[in-house]
Amino acid sequence: MISETKKQVLELYAEGRKLYKLMQFQAAVDKFGKALELDPKDGPSKVYYERCKLYAANPPDEDWDGVFTMTHK
C-alpha cells in the first residue's frame, strides 16, 4: 500500500512533468520542489527539479522535443 505522502509526491511529480512538457519550467520547479519537501530522497523529482531550473534560466528552442541534452559532465 502506498502512503498518503507518497501519493502526494507522485501527484506533484506528474503535474511537474506536464508543466515540463509544456515548457513552463518555473511552474514545474515549484511542483518538483514541493515533492522534494515531502520526500527529499525522491530521485526523479530531484532530476527534473535541476533540469527545470536550468531550462528556466536558459530556455530551449521553440521546436524543443522534450529531450534533455547534457552539455557537460
C-alpha positions in Angstrom: 0.0 0.0 0.0 1.3 3.5 -0.9 1.4 6.0 1.9 -0.5 9.3 1.6 2.7 11.2 1.5 4.0 9.1 -1.4 0.7 9.6 -3.3 1.1 13.4 -2.9 4.7 13.1 -4.2 3.5 11.2 -7.2 0.8 13.7 -8.0 3.2 16.6 -7.7 5.7 14.8 -9.9 3.0 14.1 -12.6 2.0 17.7 -12.5 5.6 18.8 -12.8 6.1 16.5 -15.8 3.1 18.0 -17.6 4.5 21.5 -17.0 7.9 20.4 -18.2 6.5 19.2 -21.5 4.6 22.5 -21.8 7.9 24.3 -21.3 6.5 26.0 -18.2 9.7 25.4 -16.3 9.4 27.8 -13.4 6.0 26.3 -12.5 7.5 22.8 -12.9 10.3 23.8 -10.5 7.7 24.7 -7.9 5.9 21.3 -8.3 9.1 19.3 -8.1 10.3 21.4 -5.2 7.1 20.7 -3.2 7.5 17.0 -4.0 11.1 17.2 -2.6 9.9 18.9 0.6 7.7 15.9 1.2 10.3 13.3 0.2 13.9 14.8 -0.2 15.1 11.4 -1.5 12.8 11.2 -4.4 15.3 10.7 -7.3 13.0 11.5 -10.3 11.8 14.8 -8.7 15.5 15.7 -8.0 16.5 15.2 -11.6 13.6 17.2 -13.1 13.9 19.9 -10.4 17.5 20.5 -11.6 16.6 20.3 -15.3 13.8 22.7 -14.9 16.0 25.2 -13.1 18.4 25.0 -16.0 15.7 25.5 -18.6 14.1 28.3 -16.7 17.4 30.2 -16.8 18.2 29.1 -20.4 15.0 28.1 -22.3 15.3 25.6 -25.2 14.2 26.5 -28.7 10.5 26.6 -29.5 10.8 23.4 -31.5 12.2 21.5 -28.5 11.1 17.9 -28.4 11.3 17.4 -24.6 14.6 15.6 -24.6 17.2 16.8 -22.2 20.7 17.0 -23.8 23.6 17.0 -21.4 26.1 19.7 -22.3 28.8 19.0 -19.7 29.7 16.5 -17.0 
